[in-house]
Amino acid sequence: MQKKIILTLLSGFCLFNLYAQDLGYTLSDDSLVNHYASIKRAYNATRTELVPKIDGKLDDECWQTVGTWDGDFIQQQPHQAQAPSQQTEIKILYDDKYLYFAIIAYDNEPEKMSPILGPRDDAMVGDIAGIALDTYNDKQTAFEFNLTSAGQKVDLMHMGEYGWDFNWNAVWDGKTSIGDSAWYAEMRVPFTQIRFANKEEHIWGMHIWRYIYRLSEETQWKLIPIDAPAMVYIFGELRGIKDIPYKRNFEVLPYASAKYIPESTDDRNFGFGVDGKIGVTSNFTLDYTFNPDFGQVEADPSELNLTSYETFYDEKRPFFLEGNSILEYNSGNDMLFYSRRIGHAPSFVPYVDEEAGESILKPDNTTIINALKLTGKNKKGLSVGFVNSVTAREEAEITTADDAFKEAIEPFTNYTIGRVKQDLNEGSTVIGGIFTSTIRNIKDENLEFLPDNSQVGGIDFEHNWKNRKYYIAAKSFASQINGSEESIDLLQRNSRHYFQREDADHLEYDPYRTSLSGWGGDISGGKRSGKLLVSGELEWRSPGVDLNDVGYMRQADYISEDFDIQYRVNKPKGIFLDYSVKLSQGHQWSYGGENIWDDMDVYLKMRFKNYWRFNFLVDRIFNQIDTRELRGGPSLRKDGKNTVKIALQTNAQKDLLLGVNSNFSRSDDDITKEDSYSFIVNWRVSNRFSLSNESVFSSEKDNGQYLRYRTINSKREYVVGLLNRQTFYTTLRAEFFITPEISLQYYGSPYVSTGEYLQDGYRKVADSKSKDLAKRYDFLEVNNGLLVDENNNVYHDFDDYNFDFDFREFRSNFVARWEYKTGSTLYFVWTNNRMEYIDQYNSSVFDSLKGIRKVKSENAFMIKLSYWFSL
């Protein structure tokens, strides 16, 4: 009986969802929007024997005599479902090898058109038009090709609900030209650059759009409402493509590079390697690389991190960026695959006594011997992503006054990542899984602090219904790490875990363990279309879970709950173009029931009819204890904090954009506070040359900044200080484009942070969780240069109690880039870096900034040439 009831309920649920997919679009409160969104538009591409010359002029015979032009675009913003201010027409042709797109973007004010040159994949610089194709017809993913009116390419992949992968770069041709009353775009896209099922006739989803820069106006061939919960499932259709002969795609991209570093003793100044692609089938591609060049064009931002958490840096290496979205498995702020683990800096740093004349020569990053990546999706909706990479054993060369020897600093390592997803119910339901593995071949005793191997496995599920208005999603994953007693002991005491915490009865620290395991996940759901949006999430990490061999996890041992409710208006009203207000609530506690924090905030966003923007946030954090501040000591109470954030920005379509952001935080202890200000200036000097700058200044006081501990009679005493810190950094970018393929770019970023610990602010932690500040800490004094407690006992572990600092760093590079052939590029790069850390306080952060010019610089010059060809 129970089985029949369950089957009946499941059947009814499935029938309801199938019926819901056939309904017209009814998610907007505007009937006109629902009308246009419900229209199912289709375009029939025409086969051509006449091949156009890709020059952007559209004067070829095929554009005059073959196929049909189509138009009737509708405005999406700012006046949704209204007629566009300018008309647009498109035509699509194809032959056995290529798709050809032509777009005519009419303009009755041609003198106001915006042919602005910018970086590739910058989608919001100048007038732009393009087309997206859901070649899998899975209602979720699509390949998009765009051209700005200045001729710059913008290509990307659509990934689910408003997820975009701009790191995907295809090899295709596109040109534009500007006429008396329109600008014209012409594109040629090889079938080998998109993925699709191998069948006789194709029906693909299609989206065509145009953006008029000066008006902030987007028009679309098939309307996708602003408040739609997703995009691809509302696409129109491209029909008529038949009998495309299947050709296995082989792409090869060899490179050679030369580097010169003045005063360097490293003789590894020349490099070569090869990247490539193999079309395994029409919808699966194998990317490969041997001896890859993973040098970054732009350096990571500077940061002086005083927390116990690892700094996160974005991936910038082309091999791992492209197609990485199919391998993505994120839960909250954590990632099961963090590609920067592959080729990271060596784990072990040998000690050298520089004062004794010792020196060390070691690589900055682990050498990646090879990497393979298989990605694709079949016609039944099965997505597959697979990566395998091998990194070399690395050694450091240490030179002393009497000898020179080598010491291992990283073992030979193999990384494997596998990801699968299956679409059901026309993409409204997705189930998937992931597996990652890290295996180290540890043969050196000094490297036994690293785990031998780790495995992580996860499953995920998402279901949408009522035209994706509502959703529910779930993820769960588990980890297992094995290694020596030393490696697992270090892992337990790592800042992600702190098993040794004396006040955490639910944690069991065991120095003799040889493995560590745990699990985590999240469940979320809500309503994500219309004026009123509601969402909630429950997330958890058990104490033993760890992802950081090939993933990124900030912290284990917590359960958190978040709830958001948002009201938004996406059409002009009064002085507003659009606005929204969001209320958020959050709560987090540890696995042992400790209340870690509570949070409530209100966030207001407004865009005015003059295109200015204003954001306002009020946030309250309370009931907070920090389980990480004392670096493995007991939890430390943090007083409640109120934060106000204000942001104002002028019209981004003007030649000069100005923006200011301010952040004011005040703690309930009337001591801890932070004020920060950010200033943004973007100046488009001409359509080819632009300057931008963002400067940030912050001043903060922290009443409980951890310093160190000392051990007295087998008991630890933890000392914190009152830190007064100032930080300033600025980022300058200058970009000059000679053509879309030839550019000069400069990036420079000085960073300074200086801090002092006030002499009357040293404290010993007493009752760490007390709400009373006087009971939480016992004051320490500085007496004749020594740190002493209330009984005049000297803290000899703190004889060098001066923890003040002045950190300054400058990172910059100049890049000349020439794409001399489609897919083939010549680079010249000059990097200039300076860094200094002094254990003294500079009362003026700007004096510290001036001091950067006195710091010795490190320069590097590199030339790199790559050549793309297809077999």
N, C-alpha and C positions, 0 to 999 in steps of 0.2 A: 504493500500500500504506500509506504513512504517513498519507495522507488518511483512509483507512478506519479505521485505528487511532484517529486523533484523533476522528473522528465517533462511533465506538463508545464511547470513553471519555466523551465529552460526553453521549451519550445515557444511558449508565449512571448518570452523575452526576446528570442531571436527574431520571431515574426514582427514584433513591434519595431525592432531596430531596422529590419529590412524595409518595412513600410516607411519608417522615418526618413530613410535615404531617398525615397522617391518623392517626398513632399517638396513643394516649391520653397524658395527662401522666404522665411517669415520671421527672421531674428531681429529685424530693425523695427523701430516704432514709426518709421517713415514708409508709407505704402509705396511711394515712388521708388525708393531704394529697393524694397522687396521685389517690385516689378522688374527692374532692370537686372537685379541679381538672379532672378529666376529664369530669365531668357537664356536658352541654351544655344549659343552661337557656334557655327561651324564654318570652316574655310577649306576649300579643296585646292591643294597644291597641284601644279601642272608640270608634267615632265617636259624637259626642253632638250633639244639637240644643239641649240645656239648657246654658246658659253659667253657670259658677260666678262668684261674686263673690270676688275675690282678697283675702281678709281673714285667712286662716290658721285659720278656725274649722271648715271642712269640714262645715258644716251645710246646704250647698246640696243640692237634690234630685238633681243628677247624681251626687254622691258617694254618695248613698243607694241609687239605683236603677239606675244605668248602670255597666256594666263589672264587673270582678272584682278583689277584693283578693288580693294575693299576698304571701308572706312566706318562712318557712323560711330565714332568714339563717344564715350560719355565721361563726364567729369567725376572723379572720385574725391578730390579735395581742391580747394577749400569748400566748394559748393556742391556737395555730393548729389548725384543723380540729375544734375543740371547740364545743359548743353555746354560744350567746351568753348573757350574764347577763340581757339584756333582749331582748324581742321587738320586731320591726319589721314593718310592713306598708306596701305601696305600691299605688297605682292610677294608671293612665295613660289619659287620654281625649284626643280631638282633634276638631277641626272643620276647616273650610276654611282658617282663618287661624292657629290656635294649637295647640300641645301643652299639655296640662294635667297636672300631676303633683301627687299627694297622698301624703304620707308621715305615718304614725302611728308615733311613736317612744315605745313604752311604757316605763314606768319604775316599778318597785315601791318605789322610794325617792324620790318626787317632791321631797321637801325637799332632796335632794342634787343635783338637776339644776343645770346651769351655764349660765343664760342671760346670757352675758357679751357686752357690746357692744365691738366693736373695729373697726379700719379695714376697708374693703372689701378683699376678696381675702386677708384674714388667715385661713388655713384651720385654724389650730391654737389658736383662742381660743374656749373653751366647747364645748358640745355642738353637733354639726353633722351634717347628712345631705344627700345629693345624688345626682345621676344624671349619667352621662356617656354620650354617644351617638356612636358611630362611624358617622356618616351617609354617609360615603364607602364604608363597609364595606371599607376597605383594610387593616385589621388594624394600623394604625399611628397614625392621628390620630383625635381625638375632641373634641367640645365638651362641657364639663362645667358644670353649674349646681348650686349648693349654697346652703343657708340654714343659718345658725346658729340655735340655739333662741331667740336674742334678735332674730332677724329680719334680720341683716346678710347681704348677698349676697357670694358668692364664686364667680366664674366664671373659667374658664381653658380652655386648649387642651392636649390631650395631643399630644406630639411625639416619636414614636419610643420608644426605650428609656429610660423614666423621665425624659423631658424634658417640662417643663411651661412653658407661656407664660401667666403670671398677668397679663400686660399686656393680654391680649385682654379687652375689656369689651363685652358685648352690652347691648342695651336690652330688658329684660324685667321682669316683675313677680313679686314674691314676698313673702309674709307668713307669719308664724308666730303661734301662740298656745300658751299653757301651761295644761293642765288638771290634774285631780286625780291622774291616774295616767299621763299621757303629755304629750308636746308634739307639736304638729301643724305641718306645713309644707305650703304651697300655692303652686304656681308656675304661671305662664302664660308660655310662651316662643313668640314669633312664629316662624313658619316662615322669615320673611325674615332672622332672625338666625343661622340655621344654613345650611350649604351641602350640597346633595345633588343627585344626578342627577335629571333630569326624566323620570320614568317612571310607569307606572300603579300599580304596587305596590312597596312598599319593604321591604327587610329590612336592619335596622341592627344593628350591635353595640351592646350596652348593659351598663353597669356601674352598680350601685346600692350605696351604702355608707352607714355611719353610724359616728360616732365619739363614744364616751362619755368625756367629758373627765376626770372624776374617777378613772376606772379605766384610762386610756390604752388603752381597748379599741376596736378597729375590727372591725365586723361587715360582711359582704358578702352580697349576694343570690347572687352567683356567685363562688366562692372564687378569688382570684388569690394564689398563694403568695408569701410574703415574698421568697423567693429566686428567684422567676421572673425570667428574663432580660429580660422586657418585660411590659407590661400589656395593651395593647389587643387583641393577638391571642388572648387567653384570655377576652375578654368573652363574656357571654351574648348573646341576640338579642332585639330588639324587632321584632315582626311586626304585621300587621293594618292598617298605615297605607296607605290606597288613595285614588286619585283626588284628590290635592291639586292644586287649580287653580294654575297658575303665574302669579305676579304679579311684575312687575318692580319691584324695590325702589328707591325714591328717598328717601334720608335727607338732611336739611339741618340743620346746626348753626351758625347765625350767632352771633357774639359781639361784644360791645362792652366796652371797658375804659377805665379812667381811672387815671392814675398821678400822684402828687404826691411830688416829691423836694425837700425844703427846701434852699435855697441853690444849687439847680441852675440853670444857664443853658440847659439843653436844653429846648426848647419842644415836644418830641414827647411830650406827656403823654396823648394820646388815641389809641386804636386801635380798629379794627374789622376784621372779616374773616369768612370762612365756611369751615367744613369740611363734608364730606358724603360720602355713599356712593351708588353707583349699582349696582344688581344687573344686571350685563351679561347673565348667565344665572342659573339657579338655583344654580350652583356657582362662579361667578366674580364678584368684586366689585371695582369701581373706587372707590378712595378719592381724594378731591381736596381741595385746600386752596388758598385764595387769601388773600394777606396774612395768614398764620397768626400766631397768638399762641403762641410757643414759650417763654414764660416758665416757669421752673421754680419749683415751689412750695417745694422744699427745695434749699438751696445745696449745691454740691460740698464735700466734706470738705477741711479745710486740710491742707497738706503743704509742708514745706521740703525740696525735692528737691536733694540734693547729688550725685546720680549723673548720668551722661551720658544716661540713658534718659528718654524722654517719659513723663509721668504719664498713666495711663489713668483716665478717668472714665466711670461708667455713664451710659447714656442715660436721660433722665427725661422726654422730651417725648412727649406722647400720640400724635401722628401717627406718629412713627417707631417707637414701642413696639408699637402694636397691629398684629398680623399680621406682625411682623418675623421671626418664627421661620421662615417659609417662605423668607425671603431669606438665612437664616444659612448661612455657609460658613466654618467655623473650622478652623484647622490648628494644633494645639498652643495657644499663647497668642495667636496671630495671627488676624486677621479680614480677609477680603477686603472686607467691607462694615461700616464703622464709622460709623454714621449721624451721629455728632457732628461729622464733617467738614463736613456740610452746615449752613451757618449758623454756622460757627466764628468765633472772634475774628479781626478783620482781620489779614492777614499782615504788613503793614508798619506800623511805629510811627515817625513822624517825630521827630527830635530837637528838643527845646525847652529853652531855657535859663531855668529857673524863676527863678534868681537875677537875671536881667536883666528879669524881669517878663513873660516870654513864657508863654503858656498854650495848651492844646490841647483841643478838643472833638471827640470821636470816638465812634462807636457801640461798644458792648461786643461786639456780634455782627453778623455779616453779615446783611443783610436777605434773607429768603427770599421771593421774589416769588410763586412758586407751586410746588406739588408734586403729582404724580399717583402713585398706587400701585395696581397691578392684581395681585390674588392670587386663587388658587383651585385647584381640582383637579377633573378630569373623571372620568367613570365608568370610563374605561380606566386610571386611575391616574396620569395626567400632571398634575404640579403645576407651576404657573407663578407666578412673582413678578416684578414689574417696577416700578421706581421711576424717575421722572424729576423733577428739581428744578432750578429756575433761581434763582440768587442775584444780587443787584444789585451794580453797581459802587459802592464806598463811598469817601467822601472825609472827610478830617479838616479842621476849621477851625482854623487857627493864628493866634493874635493876638500881635503884638509891640507894642513901645512906639510904633511909627510906622505899622504896617500890619496888615492882616488878609487872609489868603489861604487858599485851599483846596488840598489836596494829596491825590492818589489814594492809597488804602491797601489796596484790594482790587479786582481786576478782575471784570467781569461773567463769570459761570461757569455752566456747565451740567454736571450730574451725571446719569449713567445707570447703572442696575444692573438686570441681567436674570438670572433664575435659573429653571432647569427641573430636574425630577426625574421619573423614570419608575419606577413600581412594577412588579415582575414576581414571579411565583411567590407570589401572595397576600401580597405585601409583604415576603417573605423576602429578595428581591433588589431593590436600588435602584441605578439609575445616574442621574447628573445632570451638570449643567454650570452655569457662571456666567460672566458677562461684566460688567465695570465700565468706565466711561469718565468721564474728567474733561477738560473742554475750557474753557480760559480765553481770553477775548478781551482780550489785553494790548496796550494802546495807550499806556501811560505808561512812560517810560524807567525810572523808579525802581521799577517792578514787574517788570522783566525778570529779576530773580533767581528768579522763579517759573517752573516748566515750562509750556510752552504746552499740552501735553496728555499724558494717560497712559491706557493701556489694560491691563487685566488679564483674563486668561481662565483658567478652570480646569475640570477634570472630576473627578468623584468616583464611587466605586463601593463598595457594601457587600453582602455576602452572608451570610445566616444559615442554619444547618441544624440538624437534630435538635432541633426545637421551639425554635430560637434559642439553643440551649445553646452553640453554637460560632459564631464570626463571623470574618470577615476584611474589612477596609476599606482603601481606598486613595484618596488625593487627590493631584492634581498641578496646578500652576498656573504661569503665566508672566506676566511684566510687561514693558511697553515704555513708556519715558518719553522725550518729545522736548521740546526747548526750546533756548534760547540757550546759548552757551558758558558764560556766567556761571551760569545756573541748573543746568546739568549739573555744572559744576565744584563748586558748593556742595553738590549732591547727593552727589557722590563723597566729599566731605570731611565729610559729615554723620555724626553719631554712629552711625547704623545701618550705615554702610559703612566709613569711614576707609580709603579706598583709598591715602592717603598714608603709611600705616604703613611705616616704613623697614625693619622686619624681616620683612615679609610679601612674600616673593618671588612668591607666586602672585597678588598684586594688581597691576594696571597702572593707575596714575593718569595721566590724560591731560587737561590743562586745556582742550584744544581740542575735546573731545567735544561733540556736540549731541544725543546720545541715550544711554540706559542701559537695559540689559535683563538679565533673569535668570529663574531659575525656582526652584521649591520644591515641597514636598509631604510626605506621610507615608504610611507603610504600618503598619497595626496589625492585631492579631488575638488570639484567645484563647478561653477558656472563661469564661462569665459567669453560670453558675447552679450550684446545689449548694453543698456546704460548702467545696469547694476551688475557688478562682477563680485563673485564670492569664491574664495579658495581657502583650503586648509591643508596642513601637512603634519604628519607625525614622523619623526626621524630618530634613529637610534644607532649607537655604536657600543658594542660590548667592550669590557676592559681589555681583552686580548686581541681584538681585531687590529690588523696592520696591513696597509696597502703600499707602503712606501718603497718597496724594492723596484716596482715599475709603475706605481701609481702615486697619487698625492693625497695624504690624509693629514689634516691639521691636528686632530685630537680624538682619542678614544674615550670610552667611559662616560657616555651621556645619553640622555633621552630628551628630545626637544619637541615642542609643539608650537605651531604658528597658525594664525588665522588672519586673513585679510578680507576686507570688504571695501569695494571701490565704486564710486559713482562718477561716470564720465559723460560728457556731452561733446560729440564730435561734429557739430555743425555750428555755423556762426550764430551768435546770440548776443545782442547788445554790443559791447566793445570787444567781445571775445570771438576768436576763431574757434577755439575749443578750450575745454578746461576739465579738470578731474580732481576729486578729493578721495584720499584713501586712508582708512583707519586700519592699523595693524596691532596685533597683540602677539606676544611670544612668551614662552616659559621653557626653562631648561633645568634639568636636575640630573644628578649622577645615578649610576646603577645602584649605589648604596642609599639613595633617597635624599642626598644633599641638594638643597635648593641652590642652583648655580646662579640663575638670574631670572628676573621678570622684566618685560619690556612692553611699552605701549607708545605708539607714535601716530601723528596725524601729518599727512603729506598732501600739499596742495600744489597743483601744476596749472599754469595758465598760459595761453598764447593769444596775443591781442591781434586786432585787425591790421595793425602796422607791423606785424610779424615779430614783435618783441616777445620775449619769454620771461616769466617770473615763476620761481619755485620757492616754496616755504615749507619747512619741516620743523615740527616740535616733537622731541623724543624724551621719554623718561625711562631710565633703567633703575631698578630697585631690587631689594632682597638678593644682593649679589655677593657671592663668595668666589674667590679665584683659586681653583685647584692647581694652578700652574705657577703662580707668581713666586712661590718660595722654592721652586726648582726641586720638588720632591719632598718638601717639608709639608706641614699641615696646611689646610685650606686657610686662606686669608680673606677676612671680610673686606669688601670694598663698599664705601658709602655710596648711597644713591646719587644719581647724576642726571641733571637736566641739560638738554642740548637743543639749541636753536640753529637752524641752517637757513640761509637766505641766498638766493641766486637770481641774478638779473642779466639778461643778454639782449643785445640789440639785433636788428634784422640781419640774418645771416646772408641774405641775398645782396646786400650792399658791399661796396668795395672795402669798407672798413667795418669790421665787427669788433665790438667791445663787450666784455663780460666781466662780472665780478661775483665771486662766491665768498661768503663769510660763514664761519662756524664758531659758535660760542658755547662752551660747556662749563658748568659749575657743579661742584660736588657738595653734598650735604655737610661735609666736614669743614666747609668754609676755607679750605686751603687748596685742595686739588682743583685745577681749572685749566682750560685751554682756549686760546683764541687763535684762529687761523684765517688767513685771507688769501684768496686766489684771484689773480688778474689775468685776463685773456685779451690779446690783441691779435687779430688776423687782418692783414692789409694786402689786398690784391692790387699790386702796383700797376700791373697790366694783365692782359689775358695770358701772358706767358710767364710772368714773374710774380711770386707771392712771398710774403714774410709772415711768420706767425710766432707768437711768444706766449708762454704761460709761466707766470711767476707765482710762487707760493711762499708765504711767510707764516710761521706759527710760533707762538710763545706759550709755554706750558709749565705748570707746576704739578709734580706728582708726589703725594705725601707718603707713598708706600713703595718706592722703587727698590726692588731687590738689589742687594750688594753681594753678600756672601754669608757663609755660616762658619761657626767654629764649634769644635767638639770639646765639651767639658764633662769629665766623669762619664764618658760613653753617651752623653746626651748632647744633641745639637742645639745650638742657639743661633737664631736667624736674625740678621741685621738688615734693616732697610734704611733708606735715606730720603730726605726731602730734596728732590731734584728740580732745579730751575734750568730749563732748556729752551734754547731758541734754534730754529731751523729755517734755512732759506735755500730755495733752489729755483732755477729758471731753465726753461727749455726754449731754445731758439731754433727755428727751422727756416731755411731759405731754399726755394725751389725755382729753377729756371728751366723752361722747356723750349728747346729749339724746334723740335717736332714732337709728335707723340712718341717717337722711338728714341729720341736723343734728349737727355736731360742731365742737369747738374743739380745736385742736392747737398745741402750742408745741414748737419745736426750738431748742436753744441749744448751741453748741460752742465753748468757748475752746481755743486751741492755742498753746503756747509751746515754743520750742526755742532753747537757748542753748549756745554752744560756744566753746572756747578752743583755740588752737594752742600747745602747750607750747614754751617757748623752747629747750629742749634737744632738741626733736623735729623740727626742720627738716632735710631730707635732700635731697641731689641724687642722682638716679638714676644709678647707674654701670653695673653688669652687671644689667640688668633681670630676667633670667631665672635668676639664680643662686639656688641653694637656701640659700646661706650669706648671712645677713642682713648681715654686715659687708662682703661683696663686692657685694651688691645696691645698697647706698646708701653715699654719702659724707656725713658729717655736716657741717652748716653751723652757724655760730654767730651769735648776735646780739651785736655789738660796738658800743658807743656808739650804739645805736639803729639800726645798719645790719646787714644780713645779709651775712656774709662766709664764704668757703670756707677750706680748710685752709692756703692760701697767702696768706690775708688779702686776697684779691681781693673787692672790694665788688660785690654784686649790685644795681646801681643800678635795675634793673627792679623791685626789691622794696623801694624806699625806703619805701613805704607797706606794709610787711610785715605790719601788723596785720590779720589776716584774721578776728579774733574777731567773733562776731555774737550778737545777741539779737533773735529774731524772735517777735512776738506777734500773734495774730489772734483775732478773735471774730466768729462768724457765727451769726445767729439769725433766726427768723421765727415769726410768729404767724398762723395760718390759721383763719378761720371759714368753714365750708362748709355750704351748704344745697342739697340736691337737691330743689327745690320741685316738680318734676314729673319723671317718669321720663325720664332722659337729659338733663335741663336743670338747670343748677347756677348758684348765686350764690356768689362767693368774695369775701372781704375778706382781704387779706394785708398784714402789716407786717413789713418786714425791717430789721434793725439790724446793721450790720457795722462793725468797727474793725480796723485793721491798721497795724503799725509795725515797721520794721527798723532796728536800731541796730548800728553796728560796734564793739560792745564786749561783753565777757563778763559775765554775771550769775551769780555763784557759786551762787545759789539759784534754781532753776527756779520755785519757788513765789513768790518775790519778784517775778519776772518776770510771773507770772500776775496778781499783785495790780496790777501796773502797767497792765494792760489798761484798767482803769476811767479812767485818765488820758488815754487815746488818744481823739482826736476821733472821734465816731461819724458814720456815714452812714446816714440813714434813708430809707426809701421806703415809700409807702402806695399800695395798688392795690385797685381794685374791678373785678371782672370778672363779666359776666352772659352766659350762653349759653342758647339755647333750642332744644331738639330737636323736630323734627317730621318726619313721613313723608308723602310724596305718594302 
